[in-house]
Amino acid sequence: STGSLSSPTKHMQEQLDLIATLAPEHKDNLALQAFDRAFFDTLSDDDKAALLRCVRTGIRNPTSSVGIYAMHSKDYERFAPLFDAVVQAYHKVAADVSQPSDAWPELAADQYDLTTLGLPSLSMRVRVARNFAAVPFVGNMTRAERVALEADVYESSIKTLLAEHGGRYYSLTPERDDHCDDATYQRLVKEHLMFKDMQEDPFLEAAGLASDWPVGRGAYVSEDKSINVMIGEEDHLRIAVLLPGTSLAALFNKLRSVVGVLGRTTSNAFATSPRYGYLASCPSNVGTGMRASVLVALKPTERVPEARIKALARQLGLSVRGLYGEGTPAGDDGLCDVSPRARFGVAEVEIAKMLFDGVKSLLELFKKKNED
């Protein structure tokens, strides 16, 4: 019928009207602010639908700060005016900034040792996001593609990690032999080694990232719990290394080695672009896709309350979070998570240096402000 032929256009118009209404009210929603109707009008009908699919989460959740997810590696190129604007605004970079070429050298064993800052052994963590070029991103995969991706990564990479580091792969796909029961799942979530139910996150749900939950998802945990690889959450892979100690070199070198296993042995190449480096579902993760942090005791005082600590950290290009991430409280003795904010336009080894220098400067400032 003619009604069904015109309905996509009608639906598109409704979405465009919503964007026009919401954008002036939600200045912090980067996707709504960057949406350019003139560019949209130049696209084919298929591309118009695909672009609206990318910003759907920002329309349905107007309080979102980013408001856009790529559905495929090629979205960064075909919708460049929109993604460029969001990347520049989020990462606070000029239009000509691009990701340094991917040379991730090994760090010398004695580089960036936190004992030189007078710190005791502490909890260190670094993770990267990775996606595969030949497969749709998590928000736009079919059930069959999710199952196939999990199987591919398991056969080609997780088996290698199991042989080298022991541990176990916990699949959330009901039909797999290594499927884990609910009690085990809840324990892993509590230990921050497995992701929460994605359907409960309105941002992921609206973007299609929670579709077919929990099929095609799972996590590898090494015997000593220092290596954690999550499959099918916000990105195809989230690869993390968690170590106690003071050697940032040991932390970064171990992650470099694990990423090497996943990149070398999987039949698909990682999604990259000359400009953006590693591509991610969310533009906040392009570049290195890396977040590196240490848990440092910064107990708020009368002179330096929590808000002041966060402001000092911001000046140094760091973010300070609670013990278990954004919005969670600090631990005993003011234990909080300190990490460099930069992910794009910097190399992995620069992030290691930023973390070391940042912690050093923050501790010095914290001490000075308490003595003033």
QUIFENGI-V820871 format. One record per backbone hydrogen bond with DSSP energy under -0.5 kcal/mol. CO is the residue of the C=O (numbers start at 1). NH is the residue of the N-H. Records with the same first field share a line. If there is no record, write none. Layout:
CO->NH + NH
This chain:
1->5
2->6
3->7
4->8
6->10
7->11
8->12
9->13
10->14
11->15
12->16
13->17
14->18
15->19
16->20
17->21
18->22
19->23
20->24
22->25 + 26
23->26
26->29
28->30
29->33
30->34
31->35
35->37
36->40
37->41
38->42
39->42
40->43
44->48
45->49
46->50
47->51
48->52
49->53
50->54
51->55
52->56
53->56
54->69
55->58 + 59
56->60
57->61
59->62
61->64
65->30
66->31
67->58
71->137
72->75
73->76
74->77 + 78
75->79
77->80
79->82 + 83
80->84
81->85
82->86
83->87
84->88
85->89
86->90
87->91
88->92 + 93
94->97
101->103
102->104
103->105
108->111
110->113
111->249
112->114 + 248
113->116
114->117 + 119
115->118
122->124 + 245
123->295
124->243
125->293
126->241
127->291
128->239
130->237
131->271
132->135
137->140
138->141
142->146
143->147
144->148
145->149
146->150
147->151
148->152
149->153
150->154
151->155
152->156
153->157 + 158
154->159
157->161
158->162
159->163
160->164
161->165
162->166
165->223
168->170 + 221
169->171
170->219
171->180
172->174
173->176
176->179
178->171
181->185
182->186
183->187
184->188
185->189
186->190
187->191
188->193 + 194
189->192
197->200
198->201
200->202
201->205
202->206
203->207
204->208 + 209 + 210
205->208
208->211
210->213
212->215
214->217
217->172 + 173
218->231
219->170
220->229
221->168
222->225
226->242
227->222
228->230 + 240
229->220
230->238
231->218
235->233
236->232
237->130
238->230 + 240
239->128
240->228
241->126
243->124
245->122
246->114 + 248
247->251
248->252
249->253
250->254
251->255
252->256
253->257
254->258
255->259
256->260
257->261
258->262
259->263
260->264
261->265
262->266
269->133
270->272
271->279
273->277
275->99
276->287
277->273
278->287
281->70
282->285
283->286
286->288 + 289
287->278
289->129
291->127
292->340
293->125
294->296 + 338
296->298 + 336
304->301
305->308 + 309
306->310
307->311
308->312
309->313
310->314
311->315
312->316
313->316 + 318
314->317
317->341
319->321 + 339
321->337
322->325
325->322 + 328
329->323
331->334
332->335
334->298
335->331
336->296 + 338
337->321
338->294
339->319
343->288
347->351
348->352
349->353
350->354
351->355
352->356
353->357
354->358
355->359
356->360
357->361
358->362
359->363
360->364
361->365
362->366
363->367
364->368
365->369
366->370
367->371
368->372
